[in-house]
Amino acid sequence: MNLALAITLIIVALILGLVGGFFAARQYMMKYLKDNPPINEQMLRMMMAQMGRKPSEKQVKQMMAQMNRVQTKPGKQK
């Protein structure tokens, strides 16, 4: 009976750890994205304007596509 109790407690602790870890990671990511929002087209236009360029819609779309392509490549994170 002692062995069954130990196994049950280990399984319960593992499940609680997984659930707790999931919610902790979720809360961390939500806070991170709130503090550091991903770049959007409006931000890109503003950055180009600050550099003294008047971006065309085509340039903005190309840069957004390039950034999305870099972000989705697996194993290429710095």
N, C-alpha and C positions, 0 to 999 in steps of 0.2 A: 504494500500500500504506500510505503514511503517513496518508492521509485515513481509510481504513478503521480503522486502529488508533486514531486520535483519536476517531472516532465510537463505537467499541466502548468505549473508556475512559470517555467521557462517559456512555454508557448504564449502564455498570457502576457508576460513581460515583453516578448518579442513583438507581439501585435500592438501593445501599447506604445512601444518605442517607434514602430513604423508609423502609427497614426500621429503621434506627437511630432515626429520628424517631418512628416508631410505638412502639417499645419504650420510648424515653425518655418520651414523653407518657403511655404506659400506666403506667409506674412512678410518674410524678409524680401522676397521678390517684389511684392506689391509696394513695399516701402521704397525699394531701390528704384523701381520704375516711376514712382511718384516724384522722387528726388531728382532722377536723371531720365527724363523722358527721351524716347528714341527720336531721332531727327526726322522731320517731315519736310514736305516741299516748301512750305512757307519759311522754315528756318534756313533751308538751303538757298532760297532766293535772297534772304536777308544777308547771309554770309557772303554771297557773291556781290551784292550791292555794296557791302562794306569794303570789299576788295577793289571797288571801282568798276565793276562789270555790270552790264545790263543783260541779264541772262534771258535767252529765249526759252520758250516752253520746251523745245526739243532738247536744249542743253540740260534743263532741270530734269526732264524725264530720263535722259541718258545717265546722269549722275545718280539718280535714285535707283535705276536698274543696276548700275555698277555696285552701289553700296549694298543692295539686297543680294546680289550675286556673291559678294565677298562674305557677307554675314551668314549665308546658308551653306557655304562650303564646309564640309566636315573635316576636322583636323587642321584647319588653317587659322586657328585663333592665336592671337598674340597676347 
